[in-house]
Amino acid sequence: MKTTEQSSNYNNLESMAVGDVLRGINAEDATISQAIAAKIPAIEAFVAALVERMKRGGRLFYIGAGTSGRLGILDASECPPTYGVPHDLVIGLIAGGDSAIRKAVEHAEDDFHGAWRDLSNYSPTPEDTLVGIAASGSTPYVVGGLNEAREAGMLTACITCNEGSACAVAAEHPIEVVVGPEFVTGSTRMKAGTAQKLVLNMISTSAMIQLGRVQGNKMVDMQLSNAKLVERGTRMIVEALSIDEATAKDLLLTHGSVRAAVESWNHGEK
């Protein structure tokens, strides 16, 4: 039996006090970071290969079904505002299309060739990278996508929560984060989903750092899409240049990013 399908370590959940339910969920969640820590070498090897291709113009694709697909879309959608990269650099695809983000599409995850059809809309090349996300490691949409992407010369990786899965066999870089049975048996939106989210954070953040999208510890290319981010950018410039807030904000709004504002000031272009 797959680890993700094994019976919960807790029983009679409906009879437990709310506090006990919460403590039980928290105790299970506390094991996730340790499981991920054991897989850092595998994640590191993948990120190195990913960045090499991205520096040559390659894109990063995520595919998944259900929760896994939604997590990939979430990570992809955060890259442009956070790091100022184009919207087509990191792309998340979900079985069943965008409508499946909010509502499950019946049998979409069982389509072995569906992911490659979806990827084909983006004209993938051997410089591109595909990460298949599947807690079970056996979702046909993800397994098929990995197989066909690898045959096409793309770099492939997977994030799964079972050992020895079909996804791991299909991917060049399997990342198998085994977090054990869920608090509610089989509910992989819980520990498995959290583990996948954390690994995705690690992959995209470390890749963006390697691509020069962070200076010091600051997201200097972030999009100024709301007042909070304008304020954050202004503080960054005040800190970097030791100038007053009004001047910093004017620089930021004039040049459109923290990086451009600081560089213009340093080059004497006010």
N, C-alpha and C positions, 0 to 999 in steps of 0.2 A: 504494500500500500504506500502511496505517496505520503511523504511527511506532512504536506499541506492538508491531506485528507484524514490524518489520524485523529482519534478522539481527543477532545480537550482534556487538559489536566484537571478540569473542574467539572462538577456535575450538579444537577438539580439547580441550575441557575435561576429558575423562576422562583425558588424558595429562598434565595439569598437576599439579605438586606442590601439596599442600594450602595451603602458604603463598602460592603464586602465585594460587590461586583466591581466597583471602581478600583479598589485596591488590587483585586485580581487582575484586571486589565493592565493596570500600571506595573504590576510585578512582571507580567509577560512582556510588556513593552521594554522593560529595563534590560532584557536579554538581547535586544536587536543590535545595539552598537557593538557588542562583543562578536556577534556573528559576522558583522561587516568588517570588523578589524582583521579577522582572519583572512579576508579576501582582498585586502589592500594590494598585495603584490599583483594579483590578477587585474585589478582595476588600473593599477599603475602601468602595467604592460600595455593594456588597451589604450589608455589615454595617450601614451607615447606614440603609438601607431596612428591613432586618430589625428593628433595634432600635426604629424608629418604630412598627412594627406590634406588637412584643412589649410596648411600653409601653401599648398600647391593649388588651392582653389576648390578643394572638395567640400561637400556639404555633409551634414549629419542628419540622418533620418531615424525616427523612432517609430516602431509599429507595435500595436498591442490590441487586445480586445477588452471591453469592459473597463474595470478599474485600471488595469495596466495601460490600456490605450489612453485613458484620460490623464494618467500621470505623465505619459510621454508628451501629450499635447500641452499640459501645464508647464512642463520644463521648457519645451520649445518656445512657447508663447512669451515666457519671461525673458528670454535672451535679448531680443531687440530693445525693450525699454531699459533693461539693466546695463547692457554692454554696448548699446548703439550699433549692433550688427544688423545687416539686412534681414528682412523677414523670411527670406528664402535660404538662409544659411543653416538654420536648425529647424526641421520640419517634423511635426508629429502627425501620425496617421492612425486612425482607429477603425477597426472592423465595423463595417456598416455605414461608414462616412460620418460627416459632422453631426447628423441627426442623432447618432449613437452617443454623443457626448452627454446628452441629457436623458435619453431614453434608450433602453436596450433594443437592439435590432435582432430579431430572431434568426438564429442559425448563421449569422454573419461570421462568427469566429470559426465555424466549421469549413469555411471556404479555403481550401489549400492554396489555390492560385489567386485569391483575392488581394493579398498584400502586394504581389508583383504587379497586378493590374493597377492598383492604386499608385504604386511607385512609378509605373511607366508614364503616368501623366506628367512626371517631373523630368523625364528623359535622363535617368540615372547613368552615371559613368563609372569607370573603375576607380576614379579618384574619390568617389563618395563612400560614405560609411553608413551601415545599417545596424541599429541596436534593436533586437527583438525583446520585448518585455512580456513575460508570462510567468505568473507565480507557479503554475503547474509544470511549466516547461514542455507541455504537450499540445498547446493550442494550435490547431491546423493552420490557421491564418498566419501565425507567427513562424511556425516551423517551415511552412511552404515559402514564406517570404525570405527567410534566411537561406534556405537551399537555393532558391533562384537568384538571389542577390550574390551569393558566393560564386555560383556558376558564371555570373556576369562580370566577375572580377572585383566586386565591391568588398571592402573590409567589413567583417561581420562580428558582432558580439551579441550576447544575450544576458539578461538579468532574470534569474529564476530562483525559486526557493525550494527546489528538489534536486537531489544529486542524480547524475546519470540520465538526464532527460533527453528527449529528442532535440530540443533546442540546443542543449549543450553539445550534442553531436554535430549539429548543423553549423554552429558558430565557431569561428577561429578563436574567439576570445570568450569562453563561457565564464560568467560571473555567477556562481551558485551560492546564494546566501540562504542557508538553511536555518530558519528561525524557529522551527518546531511547530507543534500543533497550535491552532488558533484557540482563543478563549471561547469563542463560539465555533464549534467544529466546522471546518471547511470555509469559514468566512475570511477569505484571503484579502479582503479590503482592509483588514486590521493589521496584524504584524507583518504579513508579506507585503501588503501595500505600503506600509511605513518604510520597510527595508528598501523597497524599490525606489521610493521617493528620495531616500537618503543617498542611495547610490547614484541616482540621476543628478542630484545636487553636486555630488563629488565629481562626476564626469564633466558636466557642463562648466562648473566653476573652475576646475583645474585647467580645462582646455582654454577657457577665455583668458585666464591668467597667462598661460603659455603663449597665447596669441597677442599678448600685449594690451589687453583691454582693461587691465587694472594697473594703477600706479601706486606704489606704497601699499595701502590697503583700501584704496578708494576706486569707485566705479566712475572713472573720469569721463567716460563716453556715454553716460546714461542720458536717456531722452528726457527733456524737460516738459513732461506731459501734464503736470499739475503743480499747484502752489507748494506742496510739501517738497517736491523734488527741486524746485527752484531755490527754496530755502536751504536745502541740503547742499546743492551746488554752490550757493553763495558762501556757506560756511567753509566748504573745501577751499575756495579761492582765497578767503580771508586768511585761513590757516597757511596756505601755500605761499602767499605773497606778502603777508603782514600788512594788508591795506584795510581801509575801512569798509564796512558792510555795504554802504550805498555804492561805492566805486566797484566793489566786487560784483554786486548784482547787475550793475550796468554792463560790466564786461561780459558777464555770463549771458545776458539777454542779447547782447550785440553779436557775440561769436557762436552761441548756440550749444556750447558744451564746456565743461570744466577744462578739458585738455586744450581746446582751442583758445580759451580765454587766457590760461596761464602761459601758453606758448606765445601768444600775441604780446602779452605784457613783457615777457622775458626778451622778446625781440624788439622791444621799444615801440610796438604798434598798439597804441592805446585805443 
